[in-house]
């Protein structure tokens, strides 16, 4: 049997914005990376080696962009989920308190 459960919705809400802050930092880092990628695009040359390199490089760049989008969305969704969890904990606590008050009123 469990010894109980405690939650701190306020603390959860205080910490949840850190996930959006992380998403913002990740976005900024990728924007810097994109600036470098744009500036250096084609630096591998148009010879046979460069032509062989380019398709794999472009594919990897596109996959990195998809990964960034996935991470940013995931971090933002985590923040939203934590806030909803805090709301639910508070709602459950209030409902339980009301039920206890109602049950105790007949004693």
NORFENMO-V546101 format. One record per residue. RES is the residue in three letters. PHI is phi in whole degrees, -180 to 180 (NA if undefined). Layout:
res: <RES/RES>
phi: <PHI/PHI>
This chain:
res: <UNK/UNK/UNK/UNK/UNK/UNK/UNK/UNK/UNK/UNK/UNK/UNK/UNK/UNK/UNK/UNK/UNK/UNK/UNK/UNK/UNK/UNK/UNK/UNK/UNK/UNK/UNK/UNK/UNK/UNK/UNK/UNK/UNK/UNK/UNK/UNK/UNK/UNK/UNK/UNK/UNK/UNK/UNK/UNK/UNK/UNK/UNK/UNK/UNK/UNK/UNK/UNK/UNK/UNK/UNK/UNK/UNK/UNK/UNK/UNK/UNK/UNK/UNK/UNK/UNK/UNK/UNK/UNK/UNK/UNK/UNK/UNK/UNK/UNK/UNK/UNK/UNK/UNK/UNK/UNK/UNK/UNK/UNK/UNK/UNK/UNK/UNK/UNK/UNK/UNK/UNK/UNK/UNK/UNK/UNK/UNK/UNK/UNK/UNK/UNK/UNK/UNK/UNK/UNK/UNK/UNK/UNK>
phi: <NA/-72/-85/127/-145/-126/-138/-133/-56/-63/-65/-63/-66/-66/-90/-61/-62/-61/-69/-71/-60/-65/-63/-65/-66/-63/-61/-63/-64/-70/-64/-64/-60/-63/-60/-68/-60/-63/-68/-98/-56/89/-66/-80/92/-108/-76/-60/-62/-62/-66/-73/-74/-55/-60/-67/-63/-64/-60/-64/-64/-65/-66/-62/-63/-63/-62/-60/-58/-62/-65/-62/-63/-65/-65/-66/-65/-63/-59/-62/-64/-65/-64/-66/-63/-61/-60/-66/-60/-65/-62/-62/-63/-65/-63/-63/-63/-63/-64/-66/-61/-65/-67/-76/-67/-88/-82>
